[in-house]
Amino acid sequence: MNTETTTDKPRIEHWKAAPEAMKAMLALETTVRGLGIDPGLLELIKLRVSQINGCAYCVDMHFTDAKKRGETEQRLNLLPYWQEVTLYTPQERAVFRWLEALTKLPGGHVSDEDFEEIHRFYDDAEVTKITLAIVTINGWNRFGVGLRIPIGYKA
């Protein structure tokens, strides 16, 4: 039996309960946005990680934001199947492989092959920045899933 409920409010008003914690998350997000990662790629990172984590709030937000940036509906809809289609560049595919390894942490480790693939296309600084973007959206997803933040919620 499913005991999940849908409401128009999260489990707790996290922005009110711990504003200093949320300001820290917002500062991290602001830092990520200023790192020079292509904004379109950044939205795809946020969307794919949110899909993996099952965060409906974030999936909805980043799907919408990616569309506003000009991303095609086909690429957005097929993102979970990036390995099976040819809609994504080799660089994007390397990022998707990296973000899936870091988000799922299979066996607690990330393989040398996953690292070597992203490092083929991105230098040390870029890999570090992309990794921070992945860490950040994973953090936001933990708030979204853990606190059951409903789609469209405004703090």
ABEGO torsion letter per residue (X at the ends): XBABBBBABBABBAAAABAAAAAAAAAAAAAAAAAGBBAAAAAAAAAAAAAAAGBAAAAAAAAAAAAAAGBBAAAAAAAAAAAABAABBAAAAAAAAAAAAAAAGBGGBBBAAAAAAAAAABBAAAAAAAAAAAAAAAAAAAAAAAAGBBBGBBX
